[in-house]
Amino acid sequence: MGYFGLPEAVQKHVVVLERAAPASKTRRGREQIVHGEVEAVRRVARLLDGYEQLWRQRAAGIERILQEEQ
């Protein structure tokens, strides 16, 4: 167990989320409260949706090319 009774793996994930902005920590006495930043997660989801559409279009294009060659 790491600090505040959390397993180290959880602590490492919280640090990554803080750096990426979907989470933040505030201190309340000896406790560190982790908050999810909903709007940051929504922004990331929109960005990833755009990439998903792009790659789906590219995969469909590759599939069309491969079908034409058969």
Residue, then its C-alpha position, 0 to 999 in steps of 0.5 A: m500500500g502507498y500513501f493514504g492507503l491507496p495501492e501504488a498502481v492507483q496512485k500512479h493512475v491518479v497522477v497521469l489523470e491529473r497531468a492530462a487534466p481529467a482529474s484534479k486533487t484537493r487537500r482536505g486536512r490529511e486527505q487528498i480528494v480526487h475530482g473528475e473533471v467532466e468537461a475535460v473528459r468531454r473534450v477528450a472524447r470529442l477529440l477521440d471521436g474525430y480521430e475514430q472517424l478519420w481512421r474508420q474512413r481510412a480503413a474503409g478506403i483500404e478495404r475498397i482498394l483491396q476489394e478492387e484488386q481481387 
